Amino acid sequence: MPPIATSIPAALAARAQAQPDDVAYTFIDYDYDPAGTAESLTWSEVHERVQIIAGKLGKLGAPGDRAVILAPQSLDYVVAFLGAIQAGFVAVPLSMPMFRQHDERVSGVMADATPV
C-alpha cells in the first residue's frame, strides 16, 4: 500500500503518478443546455494545469500570500484553487457576483484578504 499523502499537493501528485488517465473531476454545465454539457479532466491533466497556475502565482507573490479565486463555477475554478494551494498561497474562494455586477461582499473580502 502506498504511503498516505500529507498534503493536498502531495495527494494530487500521487494520483497523477498512479492513475494519470483516470477521470479526476467532471463538471456539468447547465448554463446553455438544460441537459447539461460534461467536461472532464484526468489526474494528469489536473496536475499539469495546477503546476502551471502555481508557477504563475509564484512569480506574483510568496508562500503565505493570499490568492482570491473569483471565477464562474467550472473546472478552471478547481484548478485555480489547487494551484494556489500548490504555490503555498492561502486560497480565498469566492463565488462570482450575480450578473457579474459590483458586489459589496466581494469588495469587502478583497479588502480584508489583501490578495496578491
The first five atom37 places (N, CA, C, CB, O) and aatype in JSON, in Angstrom:
{
  "aatype": [12, 14, 14, 9, 0, 16, 15, 9, 14, 0, 0, 10, 0, 0, 1, 0, 5, 0, 5, 14, 3, 3, 19, 0, 18, 16, 13, 9, 3, 18, 3, 18, 3, 14, 0, 7, 16, 0, 6, 15, 10, 16, 17, 15, 6, 19, 8, 6, 1, 19, 5, 9, 9, 0, 7, 11, 10, 7, 11, 10, 7, 0, 14, 7, 3, 1, 0, 19, 9, 10, 0, 14, 5, 15, 10, 3, 18, 19, 19, 0, 13, 10, 7, 0, 9, 5, 0, 7, 13, 19, 0, 19, 14, 10, 15, 12, 14, 12, 13, 1, 5, 8, 3, 6, 1, 19, 15, 7, 19, 12, 0, 3, 0, 16, 14, 19],
  "atom_mask": [
    [1, 1, 1, 1, 1],
    [1, 1, 1, 1, 1],
    [1, 1, 1, 1, 1],
    [1, 1, 1, 1, 1],
    [1, 1, 1, 1, 1],
    [1, 1, 1, 1, 1],
    [1, 1, 1, 1, 1],
    [1, 1, 1, 1, 1],
    [1, 1, 1, 1, 1],
    [1, 1, 1, 1, 1],
    [1, 1, 1, 1, 1],
    [1, 1, 1, 1, 1],
    [1, 1, 1, 1, 1],
    [1, 1, 1, 1, 1],
    [1, 1, 1, 1, 1],
    [1, 1, 1, 1, 1],
    [1, 1, 1, 1, 1],
    [1, 1, 1, 1, 1],
    [1, 1, 1, 1, 1],
    [1, 1, 1, 1, 1],
    [1, 1, 1, 1, 1],
    [1, 1, 1, 1, 1],
    [1, 1, 1, 1, 1],
    [1, 1, 1, 1, 1],
    [1, 1, 1, 1, 1],
    [1, 1, 1, 1, 1],
    [1, 1, 1, 1, 1],
    [1, 1, 1, 1, 1],
    [1, 1, 1, 1, 1],
    [1, 1, 1, 1, 1],
    [1, 1, 1, 1, 1],
    [1, 1, 1, 1, 1],
    [1, 1, 1, 1, 1],
    [1, 1, 1, 1, 1],
    [1, 1, 1, 1, 1],
    [1, 1, 1, 0, 1],
    [1, 1, 1, 1, 1],
    [1, 1, 1, 1, 1],
    [1, 1, 1, 1, 1],
    [1, 1, 1, 1, 1],
    [1, 1, 1, 1, 1],
    [1, 1, 1, 1, 1],
    [1, 1, 1, 1, 1],
    [1, 1, 1, 1, 1],
    [1, 1, 1, 1, 1],
    [1, 1, 1, 1, 1],
    [1, 1, 1, 1, 1],
    [1, 1, 1, 1, 1],
    [1, 1, 1, 1, 1],
    [1, 1, 1, 1, 1],
    [1, 1, 1, 1, 1],
    [1, 1, 1, 1, 1],
    [1, 1, 1, 1, 1],
    [1, 1, 1, 1, 1],
    [1, 1, 1, 0, 1],
    [1, 1, 1, 1, 1],
    [1, 1, 1, 1, 1],
    [1, 1, 1, 0, 1],
    [1, 1, 1, 1, 1],
    [1, 1, 1, 1, 1],
    [1, 1, 1, 0, 1],
    [1, 1, 1, 1, 1],
    [1, 1, 1, 1, 1],
    [1, 1, 1, 0, 1],
    [1, 1, 1, 1, 1],
    [1, 1, 1, 1, 1],
    [1, 1, 1, 1, 1],
    [1, 1, 1, 1, 1],
    [1, 1, 1, 1, 1],
    [1, 1, 1, 1, 1],
    [1, 1, 1, 1, 1],
    [1, 1, 1, 1, 1],
    [1, 1, 1, 1, 1],
    [1, 1, 1, 1, 1],
    [1, 1, 1, 1, 1],
    [1, 1, 1, 1, 1],
    [1, 1, 1, 1, 1],
    [1, 1, 1, 1, 1],
    [1, 1, 1, 1, 1],
    [1, 1, 1, 1, 1],
    [1, 1, 1, 1, 1],
    [1, 1, 1, 1, 1],
    [1, 1, 1, 0, 1],
    [1, 1, 1, 1, 1],
    [1, 1, 1, 1, 1],
    [1, 1, 1, 1, 1],
    [1, 1, 1, 1, 1],
    [1, 1, 1, 0, 1],
    [1, 1, 1, 1, 1],
    [1, 1, 1, 1, 1],
    [1, 1, 1, 1, 1],
    [1, 1, 1, 1, 1],
    [1, 1, 1, 1, 1],
    [1, 1, 1, 1, 1],
    [1, 1, 1, 1, 1],
    [1, 1, 1, 1, 1],
    [1, 1, 1, 1, 1],
    [1, 1, 1, 1, 1],
    [1, 1, 1, 1, 1],
    [1, 1, 1, 1, 1],
    [1, 1, 1, 1, 1],
    [1, 1, 1, 1, 1],
    [1, 1, 1, 1, 1],
    [1, 1, 1, 1, 1],
    [1, 1, 1, 1, 1],
    [1, 1, 1, 1, 1],
    [1, 1, 1, 1, 1],
    [1, 1, 1, 0, 1],
    [1, 1, 1, 1, 1],
    [1, 1, 1, 1, 1],
    [1, 1, 1, 1, 1],
    [1, 1, 1, 1, 1],
    [1, 1, 1, 1, 1],
    [1, 1, 1, 1, 1],
    [1, 1, 1, 1, 1],
    [1, 1, 1, 1, 1]
  ],
  "atom_positions": [
    [[0.85, -1.18, 0.0], [0.0, 0.0, 0.0], [0.9, 1.24, 0.0], [-0.97, 0.0, 1.23], [1.84, 1.31, 0.79]],
    [[0.62, 2.22, -0.89], [1.44, 3.43, -0.93], [1.24, 4.25, 0.34], [1.11, 4.28, -2.17], [0.2, 4.17, 0.98]],
    [[2.25, 5.06, 0.69], [2.11, 5.89, 1.88], [0.99, 6.92, 1.7], [3.44, 6.59, 2.21], [0.68, 7.32, 0.58]],
    [[0.42, 7.34, 2.8], [-0.64, 8.34, 2.76], [-0.02, 9.71, 2.53], [-1.48, 8.33, 4.08], [0.94, 10.08, 3.19]],
    [[-0.57, 10.45, 1.58], [-0.07, 11.79, 1.27], [-0.33, 12.71, 2.46], [-0.74, 12.34, -0.03], [-1.35, 12.6, 3.14]],
    [[0.59, 13.62, 2.69], [0.48, 14.5, 3.84], [-0.06, 15.88, 3.5], [1.81, 14.65, 4.49], [-0.22, 16.72, 4.39]],
    [[-0.35, 16.13, 2.24], [-0.89, 17.42, 1.83], [-1.72, 17.23, 0.57], [0.24, 18.45, 1.59], [-1.65, 16.2, -0.09]],
    [[-2.5, 18.24, 0.26], [-3.3, 18.18, -0.97], [-2.4, 18.12, -2.19], [-4.24, 19.4, -1.06], [-2.64, 17.29, -3.07]],
    [[-1.35, 18.97, -2.31], [-0.46, 18.85, -3.46], [0.2, 17.47, -3.57], [0.61, 19.93, -3.39], [0.37, 16.94, -4.67]],
    [[0.58, 16.9, -2.43], [1.19, 15.56, -2.46], [0.19, 14.51, -2.91], [1.75, 15.2, -1.07], [0.54, 13.6, -3.67]],
    [[-1.04, 14.62, -2.46], [-2.08, 13.67, -2.88], [-2.35, 13.8, -4.38], [-3.38, 13.9, -2.08], [-2.52, 12.8, -5.06]],
    [[-2.39, 15.02, -4.88], [-2.61, 15.24, -6.31], [-1.47, 14.65, -7.13], [-2.75, 16.74, -6.6], [-1.71, 13.99, -8.14]],
    [[-0.24, 14.89, -6.7], [0.92, 14.34, -7.41], [0.89, 12.82, -7.4], [2.22, 14.85, -6.79], [1.22, 12.18, -8.4]],
    [[0.51, 12.24, -6.26], [0.45, 10.78, -6.15], [-0.61, 10.2, -7.1], [0.14, 10.36, -4.7], [-0.38, 9.19, -7.76]],
    [[-1.77, 10.85, -7.16], [-2.83, 10.39, -8.07], [-2.4, 10.53, -9.53], [-4.12, 11.18, -7.84], [-2.65, 9.64, -10.34]],
    [[-1.75, 11.65, -9.86], [-1.29, 11.87, -11.23], [-0.27, 10.81, -11.63], [-0.68, 13.28, -11.39], [-0.22, 10.39, -12.79]],
    [[0.53, 10.37, -10.68], [1.53, 9.33, -10.94], [0.88, 7.95, -11.04], [2.6, 9.33, -9.83], [1.19, 7.18, -11.95]],
    [[-0.02, 7.64, -10.12], [-0.61, 6.3, -10.05], [-1.76, 6.09, -11.03], [-1.1, 6.04, -8.64], [-1.94, 4.98, -11.53]],
    [[-2.53, 7.13, -11.3], [-3.73, 7.0, -12.13], [-3.81, 8.15, -13.14], [-5.0, 6.96, -11.25], [-4.8, 8.88, -13.15]],
    [[-2.8, 8.34, -13.97], [-2.75, 9.53, -14.82], [-3.93, 9.68, -15.77], [-1.5, 9.5, -15.61], [-4.32, 10.81, -16.08]],
    [[-4.49, 8.6, -16.24], [-5.56, 8.68, -17.24], [-6.96, 8.51, -16.67], [-5.33, 7.66, -18.29], [-7.94, 8.53, -17.42]],
    [[-7.07, 8.34, -15.36], [-8.39, 8.22, -14.74], [-9.0, 9.62, -14.59], [-8.29, 7.52, -13.35], [-8.29, 10.6, -14.39]],
    [[-10.31, 9.68, -14.7], [-11.0, 10.96, -14.56], [-10.92, 11.41, -13.1], [-12.49, 10.84, -15.01], [-11.25, 10.66, -12.18]],
    [[-10.47, 12.64, -12.92], [-10.34, 13.22, -11.59], [-11.59, 14.02, -11.24], [-9.09, 14.11, -11.51], [-12.16, 13.87, -10.16]],
    [[-12.0, 14.88, -12.16], [-13.14, 15.77, -11.95], [-13.97, 15.84, -13.21], [-12.67, 17.17, -11.52], [-13.46, 15.83, -14.33]],
    [[-15.28, 15.93, -13.0], [-16.21, 16.18, -14.1], [-17.11, 17.33, -13.67], [-17.05, 14.9, -14.47], [-17.68, 17.33, -12.58]],
    [[-17.23, 18.31, -14.55], [-18.12, 19.44, -14.31], [-19.22, 19.38, -15.35], [-17.36, 20.82, -14.37], [-18.95, 19.19, -16.54]],
    [[-20.46, 19.53, -14.9], [-21.59, 19.54, -15.82], [-22.16, 20.95, -15.84], [-22.68, 18.49, -15.41], [-22.64, 21.46, -14.82]],
    [[-22.1, 21.57, -16.99], [-22.55, 22.95, -17.18], [-23.98, 22.94, -17.71], [-21.61, 23.72, -18.15], [-24.25, 22.39, -18.78]],
    [[-24.88, 23.55, -16.96], [-26.28, 23.63, -17.36], [-26.67, 25.01, -17.87], [-27.16, 23.25, -16.19], [-27.84, 25.26, -18.15]],
    [[-25.68, 25.91, -18.01], [-25.99, 27.28, -18.41], [-26.59, 27.38, -19.81], [-24.76, 28.11, -18.33], [-27.51, 28.17, -20.03]],
    [[-26.08, 26.61, -20.74], [-26.51, 26.76, -22.14], [-27.33, 25.59, -22.65], [-25.31, 26.92, -23.01], [-27.99, 25.69, -23.69]],
    [[-27.3, 24.49, -21.92], [-28.05, 23.31, -22.35], [-28.7, 22.7, -21.11], [-27.13, 22.27, -23.07], [-28.0, 22.26, -20.21]],
    [[-30.03, 22.67, -21.06], [-30.72, 22.12, -19.88], [-30.34, 20.65, -19.59], [-32.22, 22.23, -20.07], [-30.46, 20.19, -18.46]],
    [[-29.9, 19.94, -20.61], [-29.48, 18.55, -20.41], [-28.08, 18.49, -19.81], [-29.52, 17.78, -21.74], [-27.67, 17.45, -19.3]],
    [[-27.36, 19.58, -19.87], [-26.01, 19.65, -19.31], [-24.95, 19.24, -20.3], [0.0, 0.0, 0.0], [-25.16, 18.35, -21.13]],
    [[-23.81, 19.89, -20.22], [-22.65, 19.56, -21.04], [-21.52, 19.2, -20.08], [-22.24, 20.76, -21.98], [-21.11, 20.01, -19.25]],
    [[-21.03, 17.99, -20.21], [-20.0, 17.5, -19.29], [-18.61, 17.78, -19.84], [-20.17, 16.0, -19.05], [-18.35, 17.65, -21.03]],
    [[-17.72, 18.17, -18.94], [-16.31, 18.36, -19.25], [-15.52, 17.68, -18.13], [-15.93, 19.9, -19.38], [-15.81, 17.89, -16.95]],
    [[-14.55, 16.88, -18.5], [-13.77, 16.14, -17.5], [-12.28, 16.41, -17.67], [-14.04, 14.64, -17.6], [-11.81, 16.76, -18.75]],
    [[-11.56, 16.24, -16.57], [-10.1, 16.29, -16.57], [-9.57, 15.05, -15.88], [-9.59, 17.58, -15.87], [-10.13, 14.58, -14.89]],
    [[-8.48, 14.51, -16.42], [-7.82, 13.38, -15.79], [-6.91, 13.89, -14.69], [-7.03, 12.54, -16.84], [-6.65, 15.09, -14.58]],
    [[-6.41, 12.96, -13.88], [-5.49, 13.34, -12.81], [-4.24, 14.0, -13.38], [-5.11, 12.13, -11.98], [-3.74, 14.98, -12.82]],
    [[-3.72, 13.48, -14.49], [-2.5, 14.08, -15.05], [-2.8, 15.47, -15.62], [-1.91, 13.18, -16.14], [-1.95, 16.36, -15.51]],
    [[-3.97, 15.67, -16.21], [-4.33, 16.99, -16.73], [-4.49, 18.0, -15.58], [-5.64, 16.91, -17.54], [-4.03, 19.14, -15.68]],
    [[-5.14, 17.57, -14.51], [-5.3, 18.46, -13.35], [-3.93, 18.82, -12.8], [-6.18, 17.79, -12.26], [-3.65, 20.0, -12.54]],
    [[-3.08, 17.83, -12.61], [-1.76, 18.07, -12.04], [-0.96, 19.03, -12.91], [-1.0, 16.75, -11.89], [-0.33, 19.96, -12.39]],
    [[-0.98, 18.83, -14.21], [-0.23, 19.7, -15.13], [-0.74, 21.14, -15.06], [-0.33, 19.18, -16.58], [0.05, 22.08, -14.98]],
    [[-2.04, 21.32, -15.08], [-2.62, 22.67, -15.03], [-2.36, 23.34, -13.68], [-4.13, 22.61, -15.29], [-2.1, 24.54, -13.62]],
    [[-2.42, 22.56, -12.62], [-2.15, 23.1, -11.28], [-0.7, 23.59, -11.2], [-2.41, 22.02, -10.19], [-0.44, 24.64, -10.61]],
    [[0.22, 22.85, -11.79], [1.63, 23.26, -11.78], [1.82, 24.58, -12.54], [2.52, 22.16, -12.4], [2.6, 25.43, -12.12]],
    [[1.1, 24.74, -13.63], [1.19, 25.99, -14.41], [0.68, 27.17, -13.58], [0.39, 25.87, -15.74], [1.33, 28.21, -13.51]],
    [[-0.48, 27.0, -12.96], [-1.05, 28.07, -12.13], [-0.11, 28.39, -10.97], [-2.45, 27.66, -11.59], [0.14, 29.56, -10.68]],
    [[0.41, 27.36, -10.31], [1.31, 27.58, -9.17], [2.56, 28.33, -9.61], [1.71, 26.23, -8.53], [3.04, 29.21, -8.89]],
    [[3.09, 28.0, -10.78], [4.26, 28.7, -11.28], [3.99, 30.17, -11.54], [0.0, 0.0, 0.0], [4.82, 31.02, -11.22]],
    [[2.84, 30.45, -12.12], [2.48, 31.85, -12.39], [2.25, 32.62, -11.1], [1.23, 31.92, -13.28], [2.68, 33.77, -10.97]],
    [[1.58, 32.0, -10.13], [1.36, 32.66, -8.85], [2.68, 32.9, -8.13], [0.41, 31.83, -7.97], [2.85, 33.93, -7.47]],
    [[3.62, 31.96, -8.25], [4.91, 32.1, -7.6], [5.68, 33.32, -8.07], [0.0, 0.0, 0.0], [6.54, 33.83, -7.35]],
    [[5.37, 33.79, -9.27], [6.02, 34.99, -9.8], [5.35, 36.27, -9.29], [6.0, 34.97, -11.33], [5.91, 37.36, -9.41]],
    [[4.16, 36.13, -8.71], [3.4, 37.29, -8.26], [3.46, 37.51, -6.76], [1.97, 37.15, -8.69], [3.15, 38.59, -6.27]],
    [[3.85, 36.48, -6.03], [3.86, 36.58, -4.58], [4.69, 35.48, -3.98], [0.0, 0.0, 0.0], [5.51, 34.85, -4.66]],
    [[4.48, 35.25, -2.7], [5.26, 34.26, -1.96], [4.34, 33.37, -1.13], [6.3, 34.95, -1.05], [3.2, 33.75, -0.85]],
    [[4.82, 32.19, -0.74], [4.0, 31.34, 0.12], [3.49, 32.11, 1.34], [4.82, 30.11, 0.58], [4.22, 32.89, 1.96]],
    [[2.23, 31.88, 1.65], [1.59, 32.59, 2.75], [0.75, 33.76, 2.28], [0.0, 0.0, 0.0], [-0.13, 34.22, 3.0]],
    [[1.03, 34.26, 1.06], [0.2, 35.32, 0.5], [-1.18, 34.76, 0.18], [0.86, 35.93, -0.78], [-1.36, 33.54, 0.09]],
    [[-2.14, 35.64, 0.01], [-3.49, 35.22, -0.32], [-3.78, 35.4, -1.81], [-4.51, 36.0, 0.51], [-3.35, 36.36, -2.43]],
    [[-4.51, 34.44, -2.34], [-4.95, 34.49, -3.73], [-6.46, 34.3, -3.74], [-4.24, 33.4, -4.61], [-6.97, 33.26, -3.31]],
    [[-7.18, 35.3, -4.22], [-8.63, 35.2, -4.32], [-8.96, 34.41, -5.59], [-9.31, 36.61, -4.35], [-8.45, 34.7, -6.67]],
    [[-9.82, 33.43, -5.44], [-10.3, 32.64, -6.58], [-11.69, 33.16, -6.88], [-10.3, 31.06, -6.27], [-12.65, 32.88, -6.15]],
    [[-11.8, 33.92, -7.95], [-13.07, 34.54, -8.33], [-13.31, 34.2, -9.79], [-13.06, 36.1, -8.1], [-12.8, 34.86, -10.7]],
    [[-14.1, 33.17, -10.0], [-14.35, 32.67, -11.36], [-15.71, 31.99, -11.37], [-13.23, 31.69, -11.82], [-16.22, 31.61, -10.32]],
    [[-16.29, 31.84, -12.54], [-17.55, 31.08, -12.62], [-17.29, 29.63, -12.22], [-18.15, 31.15, -14.06], [-16.17, 29.13, -12.29]],
    [[-18.35, 28.96, -11.79], [-18.22, 27.54, -11.48], [-17.77, 26.81, -12.73], [-19.57, 26.96, -10.94], [-18.4, 26.89, -13.78]],
    [[-16.67, 26.08, -12.59], [-16.1, 25.34, -13.71], [-14.92, 24.53, -13.2], [-15.68, 26.29, -14.87], [-14.55, 24.61, -12.03]],
    [[-14.33, 23.76, -14.1], [-13.11, 23.05, -13.76], [-11.96, 24.03, -13.53], [-12.75, 22.05, -14.86], [-11.05, 23.75, -12.75]],
    [[-12.0, 25.17, -14.21], [-10.96, 26.18, -14.01], [-10.94, 26.66, -12.56], [-11.18, 27.37, -14.95], [-9.87, 26.98, -12.03]],
    [[-12.1, 26.73, -11.92], [-12.18, 27.15, -10.53], [-11.44, 26.15, -9.65], [-13.65, 27.27, -10.08], [-10.66, 26.54, -8.77]],
    [[-11.66, 24.88, -9.88], [-10.99, 23.82, -9.11], [-9.48, 23.9, -9.32], [-11.52, 22.43, -9.52], [-8.72, 23.84, -8.36]],
    [[-9.06, 24.03, -10.56], [-7.63, 24.09, -10.88], [-6.99, 25.33, -10.25], [-7.42, 24.1, -12.42], [-5.88, 25.25, -9.72]],
    [[-7.67, 26.46, -10.3], [-7.13, 27.68, -9.7], [-6.97, 27.52, -8.2], [-8.03, 28.88, -10.02], [-5.96, 27.93, -7.63]],
    [[-7.96, 26.93, -7.56], [-7.9, 26.71, -6.11], [-6.72, 25.81, -5.76], [-9.23, 26.08, -5.6], [-5.94, 26.12, -4.87]],
    [[-6.6, 24.69, -6.47], [-5.49, 23.77, -6.22], [-4.14, 24.39, -6.56], [-5.68, 22.48, -7.01], [-3.15, 24.12, -5.89]],
    [[-4.1, 25.22, -7.59], [-2.86, 25.9, -7.97], [-2.4, 26.86, -6.89], [0.0, 0.0, 0.0], [-1.2, 26.96, -6.61]],
    [[-3.34, 27.56, -6.27], [-2.99, 28.47, -5.18], [-2.41, 27.68, -4.01], [-4.24, 29.27, -4.71], [-1.41, 28.09, -3.41]],
    [[-3.02, 26.55, -3.69], [-2.5, 25.72, -2.6], [-1.12, 25.18, -2.95], [-3.47, 24.55, -2.3], [-0.23, 25.17, -2.1]],
    [[-0.94, 24.73, -4.19], [0.35, 24.2, -4.64], [1.44, 25.26, -4.5], [0.26, 23.72, -6.11], [2.58, 24.94, -4.16]],
    [[1.11, 26.52, -4.76], [2.08, 27.62, -4.67], [2.35, 28.02, -3.22], [1.58, 28.82, -5.45], [3.22, 28.84, -2.95]],
    [[1.6, 27.43, -2.29], [1.78, 27.77, -0.89], [0.98, 28.99, -0.46], [0.0, 0.0, 0.0], [1.19, 29.54, 0.62]],
    [[0.08, 29.41, -1.32], [-0.77, 30.56, -1.02], [-1.96, 30.12, -0.17], [-1.25, 31.24, -2.32], [-2.27, 28.93, -0.1]],
    [[-2.6, 31.07, 0.45], [-3.86, 30.84, 1.12], [-4.94, 31.12, 0.08], [-4.04, 31.73, 2.42], [-5.1, 32.26, -0.35]],
    [[-5.66, 30.1, -0.32], [-6.71, 30.26, -1.32], [-7.95, 30.85, -0.66], [-7.04, 28.9, -2.0], [-8.41, 30.37, 0.38]],
    [[-8.49, 31.91, -1.27], [-9.7, 32.56, -0.77], [-10.77, 32.39, -1.83], [-9.45, 34.09, -0.43], [-10.87, 33.21, -2.75]],
    [[-11.58, 31.33, -1.73], [-12.58, 31.07, -2.77], [-13.81, 31.97, -2.61], [-13.01, 29.6, -2.75], [-14.36, 32.12, -1.52]],
    [[-14.23, 32.56, -3.71], [-15.43, 33.39, -3.75], [-16.27, 32.98, -4.95], [-15.06, 34.91, -3.83], [-15.75, 32.5, -5.96]],
    [[-17.56, 33.16, -4.83], [-18.43, 32.9, -5.98], [-18.55, 34.2, -6.78], [-19.84, 32.38, -5.54], [-18.43, 35.3, -6.24]],
    [[-18.79, 34.03, -8.06], [-18.96, 35.2, -8.94], [-20.2, 35.97, -8.52], [-19.06, 34.76, -10.44], [-21.22, 35.37, -8.18]],
    [[-20.13, 37.3, -8.54], [-21.32, 38.1, -8.25], [-22.42, 37.83, -9.27], [-20.96, 39.61, -8.23], [-22.15, 37.52, -10.43]],
    [[-23.64, 37.94, -8.83], [-24.78, 37.76, -9.73], [-24.69, 38.78, -10.86], [-26.12, 37.9, -8.97], [-24.43, 39.96, -10.62]],
    [[-24.9, 38.33, -12.06], [-24.91, 39.17, -13.25], [-23.59, 39.92, -13.44], [-26.06, 40.16, -13.18], [-23.52, 40.91, -14.17]],
    [[-22.55, 39.43, -12.77], [-21.19, 40.0, -12.87], [-21.17, 41.49, -12.61], [-20.6, 39.72, -14.24], [-20.45, 42.24, -13.27]],
    [[-21.97, 41.91, -11.66], [-22.03, 43.32, -11.29], [-21.31, 43.52, -9.96], [-23.5, 43.81, -11.2], [-20.94, 42.55, -9.29]],
    [[-21.12, 44.76, -9.59], [-20.44, 45.08, -8.33], [-21.15, 44.37, -7.17], [-20.42, 46.62, -8.1], [-22.38, 44.36, -7.09]],
    [[-20.37, 43.78, -6.3], [-20.89, 43.05, -5.16], [-20.09, 43.5, -3.94], [-20.81, 41.49, -5.38], [-18.88, 43.27, -3.87]],
    [[-20.76, 44.13, -2.99], [-20.06, 44.65, -1.81], [-19.42, 43.53, -0.99], [-21.02, 45.43, -0.94], [-18.4, 43.75, -0.35]],
    [[-20.0, 42.36, -1.02], [-19.42, 41.22, -0.3], [-18.05, 40.88, -0.88], [-20.36, 39.98, -0.37], [-17.09, 40.69, -0.13]],
    [[-17.97, 40.82, -2.19], [-16.69, 40.53, -2.86], [-15.7, 41.65, -2.59], [-16.9, 40.34, -4.39], [-14.53, 41.39, -2.29]],
    [[-16.15, 42.9, -2.68], [-15.27, 44.04, -2.42], [-14.74, 43.99, -0.98], [-16.02, 45.37, -2.67], [-13.57, 44.27, -0.73]],
    [[-15.6, 43.62, -0.05], [-15.19, 43.53, 1.35], [-14.15, 42.45, 1.58], [0.0, 0.0, 0.0], [-13.16, 42.66, 2.28]],
    [[-14.38, 41.28, 0.98], [-13.41, 40.19, 1.11], [-12.09, 40.58, 0.47], [-13.95, 38.9, 0.48], [-11.03, 40.32, 1.03]],
    [[-12.15, 41.2, -0.68], [-10.92, 41.63, -1.37], [-10.14, 42.6, -0.48], [-11.25, 42.29, -2.74], [-8.91, 42.49, -0.37]],
    [[-10.82, 43.53, 0.16], [-10.14, 44.5, 1.02], [-9.56, 43.81, 2.25], [-11.1, 45.62, 1.45], [-8.44, 44.12, 2.66]],
    [[-10.31, 42.88, 2.85], [-9.84, 42.18, 4.05], [-8.71, 41.2, 3.75], [-10.99, 41.44, 4.71], [-7.76, 41.07, 4.53]],
    [[-8.82, 40.51, 2.63], [-7.84, 39.45, 2.31], [-6.52, 40.02, 1.79], [-8.42, 38.5, 1.27], [-5.48, 39.37, 1.9]],
    [[-6.57, 41.21, 1.23], [-5.41, 41.82, 0.58], [-4.62, 40.81, -0.25], [-4.5, 42.46, 1.64], [-3.45, 40.53, 0.03]],
    [[-5.27, 40.26, -1.27], [-4.59, 39.26, -2.11], [-3.52, 39.88, -2.98], [-5.6, 38.53, -2.98], [-3.55, 41.06, -3.3]],
    [[-2.56, 39.03, -3.36], [-1.53, 39.49, -4.28], [-2.04, 39.36, -5.68], [-0.22, 38.7, -4.1], [-1.33, 39.7, -6.63]]
  ]
}
